[in-house]
Amino acid sequence: MSLSSNAIFPVFDGHNDVLLRMRGVKSGDPVQGFLDGETSGHIDLPRARAGGLAGGLCAIFVPPPTMRPDANGDFLAPAQADALNETMAMARLLFDLESRSEGGVSVCRSAADIRRAMAAGSFAAIFHIEGLEMVGPDLDALTVLHQAGLRSLGPVWSRPNIFAHGVPFRFPATPDFGPGLTDAGRALIGACNRLKIMVDLSHMNEKGFWDIAHLSHAPLVASHSNAHVLCPHSRNLTDRQLDAIGASGGLVGINFGVLFLREDGVKNPDTTLERIADHVVYVADRIGIDHVGFGSDFDGTMVPDALGDASGLPRLMDVLEKRGFDRDALEKIAHRNWIDVLERIWGA
């Protein structure tokens, strides 16, 4: 019997940009829109429940001042004060979702919180930052944000900042662009280890990746990246990087974005769910079933029409079952691996 014939399968997802989409709403109430259901984007509470999306890392990302790259192909970073203001606005949206949802959304700060929320049918949201432009070299804001609930961060998006260099969007290309961590970046990794904040390696360039691999004592995690051998996009992970993640006890969240799935690098929504399955299979075969999950990039990129939005997740689980994954393996991919790695990083 296929999974599509059974109850909805719970999924904990490594990356979404729903807060950024909500921040961009020009009129109306974006919080109520999320809670009641919307016609735009990939995630709201009714569609999450329909597809079994039980929670995930909700990214706060501050877009560049202009979407035009500079002469070097880099996007500009926002000023620290501007980035901090935007971070506060999106964090407020996250906490408003929790306070107004009547138990439908829970901001989780531990693996135990995630398990409790999932058991109660509450969307388990993790406060995550993608690109740390709102934090200065003194790291004061990092400590305050951690106290507010921040549990996961990517030091960079695809642009340089005071900590490191993000890998630019290039196809075909390797992730080997730019230098490694700055002194401030090295201090940041040490602080994240002390505070037990997960460091997300998606968007990190290759030299920065290896600097973090050598410095950090936590499992290595790339929340929304795919296999470079199947799609040679600069944002994807080489076999050597995959091996390092597996050896550390870490995890790769497979990105549903068509740009990072297709071997031709074309932004085409007419992409089959088999391409997502190909990346899941490749990573699982190379570094083990315990080291692969989902990192959808919902509300942050174009996903296959065959998936559509969060409500389409049962179709993906059905494809993975047909590719040979049994129920135990599917549970690991869907949620257990993510919760386990977060518990190893954060503690119980």
C-alpha positions in Angstrom: 0.0 0.0 0.0 1.4 3.4 -0.9 1.8 6.2 1.7 -0.7 8.3 -0.2 -3.4 5.8 0.9 -2.5 6.3 4.6 -2.5 9.1 7.1 -0.6 12.3 6.4 3.1 11.8 7.0 4.7 14.4 9.4 7.5 16.4 7.9 9.9 18.7 9.7 11.6 20.9 7.1 15.0 22.6 7.3 14.3 25.9 5.6 11.5 28.2 4.6 11.1 31.9 3.9 7.5 32.4 4.9 8.5 35.3 7.3 10.1 37.2 4.4 6.9 36.6 2.3 4.7 37.8 5.1 7.0 40.9 5.6 6.3 41.8 2.0 2.6 41.9 2.4 1.5 45.5 1.6 -2.1 45.5 2.8 -4.2 43.4 5.2 -3.0 41.2 8.1 -0.2 38.7 7.1 -0.5 36.9 10.4 -4.2 36.2 10.0 -3.6 35.3 6.4 -1.1 32.6 7.4 -3.5 31.3 10.1 -6.6 31.3 7.9 -5.0 30.3 4.6 -3.8 32.2 1.5 -3.7 31.9 -2.3 -0.1 33.0 -2.6 3.2 31.4 -1.6 3.9 27.9 -0.5 3.1 27.8 3.3 0.2 28.7 5.5 -1.3 26.8 8.4 -4.1 25.1 6.5 -1.8 23.9 3.7 0.9 22.8 6.2 -1.7 20.7 7.9 -3.0 19.3 4.6 0.5 18.2 3.6 1.8 17.0 6.9 4.3 19.9 7.3 4.7 19.7 11.1 7.3 22.5 11.4 10.7 23.7 10.4 13.4 26.4 10.4 11.7 29.7 9.7 14.3 32.0 8.2 14.8 35.7 8.8 16.5 37.0 5.7 17.1 40.6 5.0 17.3 41.2 1.2 20.1 43.2 -0.4 19.4 47.0 -0.9 19.3 46.2 -4.6 18.9 42.9 -6.4 21.5 43.9 -8.9 25.0 42.4 -8.2 28.1 44.6 -8.2 30.9 44.4 -10.8 32.3 41.2 -9.0 28.9 39.5 -9.2 28.3 40.0 -5.5 25.0 41.3 -3.9 25.4 44.2 -1.5 24.7 43.6 2.2 22.4 45.9 4.1 23.8 48.1 6.8 23.7 46.6 10.3 21.1 49.0 11.7 18.8 48.4 8.7 19.3 44.6 9.0 18.6 44.7 12.7 15.3 46.6 12.2 14.2 44.2 9.6 15.1 41.3 11.8 13.0 42.6 14.6 10.1 43.1 12.3 10.2 39.5 11.0 10.8 38.1 14.5 7.7 39.9 15.7 5.7 38.2 12.9 7.0 34.9 14.2 6.0 35.6 17.7 2.7 37.1 16.7 2.0 33.8 14.8 2.5 31.9 18.0 0.5 34.2 20.3 -2.5 34.5 17.9 -2.7 30.9 16.7 -4.4 29.5 19.8 -1.9 26.7 20.0 -1.6 26.2 16.2 2.0 27.5 16.0 4.7 27.0 18.7 8.2 28.7 18.6 10.5 25.9 19.7 13.8 26.3 21.5 14.7 22.6 22.1 14.3 19.2 20.5 11.8 18.4 23.3 9.8 21.5 22.3 9.6 20.2 18.7 8.5 16.8 19.8 5.8 18.3 22.1 4.5 20.6 19.4 4.4 17.9 16.8 2.5 15.6 19.2 0.0 18.3 19.9 -0.5 19.1 16.2 1.1 22.5 16.6 3.4 23.9 13.8 6.9 23.7 15.4 8.7 26.8 14.3 12.4 27.5 14.8 13.8 31.0 14.9 16.6 30.9 12.2 18.6 33.7 10.6 20.0 33.5 7.1 22.9 36.1 6.7 24.1 37.7 9.9 24.3 41.3 8.8 22.4 42.4 11.9 25.2 41.3 14.2 28.4 43.3 14.7 31.8 42.0 15.5 31.2 42.4 19.2 28.5 39.7 18.9 26.3 41.6 21.4 23.2 41.2 19.3 23.9 37.5 18.9 23.6 36.9 22.6 20.4 39.0 22.8 18.8 37.2 19.8 19.7 33.8 21.3 17.9 34.8 24.5 14.9 35.7 22.4 14.9 32.2 20.9 17.4 32.2 18.0 18.6 28.6 17.7 20.0 28.4 14.2 21.9 30.7 11.8 23.6 30.8 8.5 26.6 33.3 8.8 26.1 34.4 5.2 23.6 34.5 2.4 25.1 34.6 -1.1 27.1 37.8 -0.5 30.1 38.8 1.7 29.8 40.2 5.1 32.1 40.8 8.1 32.1 37.1 9.0 32.6 35.3 5.7 31.9 35.1 2.0 28.7 33.6 0.6 28.8 31.7 -2.6 27.3 33.6 -5.5 24.6 32.1 -7.7 26.5 30.6 -10.7 25.9 27.7 -13.1 27.8 25.7 -13.9 30.3 26.4 -11.1 31.8 25.0 -8.0 31.4 26.6 -4.6 35.1 27.7 -4.6 34.6 31.5 -4.6 36.4 33.9 -2.3 38.4 33.6 0.9 37.6 31.8 4.1 36.3 33.1 7.5 37.4 36.4 8.8 38.7 36.8 12.3 35.2 37.9 13.3 33.8 34.8 11.6 36.1 32.6 13.6 34.9 34.3 16.8 31.3 33.8 15.6 31.7 30.0 15.2 33.2 29.8 18.7 30.3 31.7 20.1 27.7 29.6 18.3 29.3 26.4 19.8 29.2 27.9 23.3 25.6 29.1 22.9 24.6 25.8 21.1 23.3 27.6 18.1 23.3 25.5 14.9 25.6 26.8 12.2 24.0 26.4 8.7 26.5 25.9 5.9 24.1 26.5 3.0 25.2 29.6 1.1 28.7 29.4 2.5 31.6 29.3 0.0 34.0 26.4 0.0 36.8 27.9 1.9 34.5 29.1 4.6 32.9 25.6 4.7 36.3 24.0 5.4 37.2 26.7 8.0 34.0 25.9 9.9 34.5 22.1 9.5 38.0 22.5 11.2 36.8 25.0 13.9 33.4 23.7 15.0 32.9 20.7 17.3 29.2 20.5 16.4 27.7 18.3 13.6 28.0 20.1 10.2 24.6 21.0 8.7 23.6 22.4 5.3 19.9 23.1 5.7 18.9 23.6 2.0 21.6 22.4 -0.4 21.8 19.6 -2.9 24.3 17.3 -4.6 26.7 19.1 -6.9 27.4 16.0 -9.0 23.7 15.9 -10.0 23.3 19.7 -10.5 26.5 21.6 -10.8 25.2 24.8 -9.3 27.6 26.8 -7.1 25.1 26.5 -4.2 25.3 22.7 -4.1 27.6 20.5 -2.2 30.6 18.6 -3.6 31.1 15.0 -2.8 34.0 16.0 -0.5 31.7 18.4 1.4 29.0 15.7 1.6 31.5 13.3 3.1 32.6 15.8 5.7 29.0 16.4 6.7 28.3 12.7 7.1 31.5 12.1 9.0 30.6 14.8 11.5 27.2 13.2 12.2 25.5 16.1 10.4 22.7 16.5 7.9 21.9 17.8 4.4 18.4 19.2 3.8 17.5 18.6 0.2 16.4 21.9 -1.5 13.2 21.7 -3.6 14.2 24.7 -5.7 14.3 23.8 -9.4 17.5 25.8 -9.9 19.3 23.4 -7.5 17.7 20.2 -8.8 18.1 20.1 -12.5 21.2 19.0 -14.3 20.7 21.8 -16.9 20.4 24.6 -14.3 17.2 25.9 -15.9 14.6 27.7 -13.8 11.7 25.6 -15.1 8.7 24.6 -12.9 8.1 21.7 -15.2 10.5 19.6 -13.1 9.4 16.2 -11.8 9.4 15.0 -8.2 11.8 12.3 -9.3 14.6 15.0 -9.4 14.1 15.7 -5.7 14.2 11.9 -5.1 17.4 11.7 -7.1 19.2 14.0 -4.7 17.7 12.3 -1.7 18.9 8.9 -3.0 22.3 10.2 -3.9 23.0 11.8 -0.5 21.6 8.8 1.4 23.7 6.3 -0.7 26.8 8.4 -0.3 26.8 9.4 3.4 24.0 7.3 4.9 20.2 7.5 5.5 20.8 9.2 8.9 22.2 12.3 7.3 19.5 13.4 4.8 16.3 15.4 5.3 14.3 18.1 3.6 15.2 21.8 3.2 12.4 22.9 1.0 13.2 26.6 0.5 9.4 27.1 0.4 8.5 30.7 -0.1 12.1 31.4 -1.2 12.4 29.9 -4.6 10.6 28.2 -7.5 9.6 24.6 -6.7 8.3 22.0 -9.1 4.7 22.4 -10.2 4.3 18.7 -9.4 4.8 19.7 -5.7 3.0 23.0 -5.8 3.2 24.0 -2.1 3.3 22.4 1.3 0.1 20.5 0.7 1.9 18.5 -2.0 4.3 16.8 0.4 2.4 13.5 0.4 3.1 13.2 -3.3 6.8 13.5 -2.7 6.7 10.9 0.1 4.9 8.6 -2.3 7.6 9.0 -4.9 10.3 8.3 -2.3 8.5 5.1 -1.2 8.4 4.0 -4.8 12.2 4.6 -5.0 12.6 1.9 -2.3 12.6 3.7 1.0 10.8 1.8 3.7 8.7 3.4 6.5 11.6 3.6 8.9 13.8 5.4 6.3 11.0 7.7 5.3 10.4 8.7 8.9 14.1 9.6 9.2 14.1 11.7 6.0 10.8 13.4 6.9 11.5 14.4 10.5 13.6 12.1 12.7 17.0 13.0 11.3 16.3 16.7 11.7 15.2 16.4 15.3 18.1 14.1 16.2 20.8 16.4 14.8 19.2 19.4 16.5 19.2 17.5 19.8 22.9 16.7 19.4 23.7 20.4 18.8 21.3 22.0 21.3 21.1 19.3 23.9 17.8 17.8 25.1 
